[in-house]
Amino acid sequence: TMENLDEILKFGKALAEKAGEEIKTAFLQEKKIETKAGCADLVTETDKKVECMIIDEIKKTYPHHQFIGEESVAGGLKCNLTDAPTWIVDPVDGTTNFVHRYPYVAVCLGFCVNKIPVLGVVYNAISGEMFAAIKGKGAFCNERKIQVSKETDLKKSLIMAEFGSARDPERLDFVLNNLRSIISTPVHSIHCMGSAALNICAVASGQAEAYVEFGIHCWDYCAASVILEEAGGLALDTTCTPLDLMARRILAACNMDIAQGLSSRLTHIELPRD
Ligand code: LIP
């Protein structure tokens, strides 16, 4: 099947806006919060409702497309990426932010063909920033072209990272040791925005030099990885090898100097695959 990516992008942006309306409406209201894999892995009614809406709309317009969705996988569906045109969906990236009314919450729509991410939409539902890219056609934020930072010195870099949602001591040691290793490079600072996708878009926009995280999932980084690469950046595995969508780890960087400098300071763990 030949997919019309320009048409799909237009559809994806409209869909993200519609999902964003739901999120914005619920943002300041009282929320029903449940936990998933651990006490800091949160889900709300909005996550589930928005994912259902997104999948229904895609099925109506593109009946031959497949899906992987965060809440569908949490509900027991398999995370099965085939060569078929497949959407990888995170209805609310930054659920913890959403719960706390911290205004960095994104709808992520990634689209893969032959297992390659070829289109990505990341919509900050609160700020209204619409990040979008088609492979080979550049990256945009609200129609303005975006570009990564030109900095090559890790010591002059701002790094995005996260604590993640695991709270067991062994994993915390791993995360905190890596953060310690990064900050003592020394870098200018480490920021946590609370959304993997928006961290990657910050690198794509030239607002930070790199982002690294272990333990995230394909729906957190699929869409944003296309945006980053189209902004001139690198979406890599943490070892600086090609990105593995199911390996649950990413190193997003503005260039190879920054990527290699950062990668060499990290301890790398393998996680159960998506
Ligand atoms: C979250 C990420 C966040 C990361 C968490 C979690 P969710 O996604 O975007 O940056 O640290 O581990 O994966 O659950 O809000 O979609």
Residues whose N, C-alpha, C, O or C-beta is under 5 A from the ligand:
A	BS01	LIP	L42 D90 V92 D93 G94 T95 T96 E162 G164 S165 G194 S195 A196 A197 I216 D220
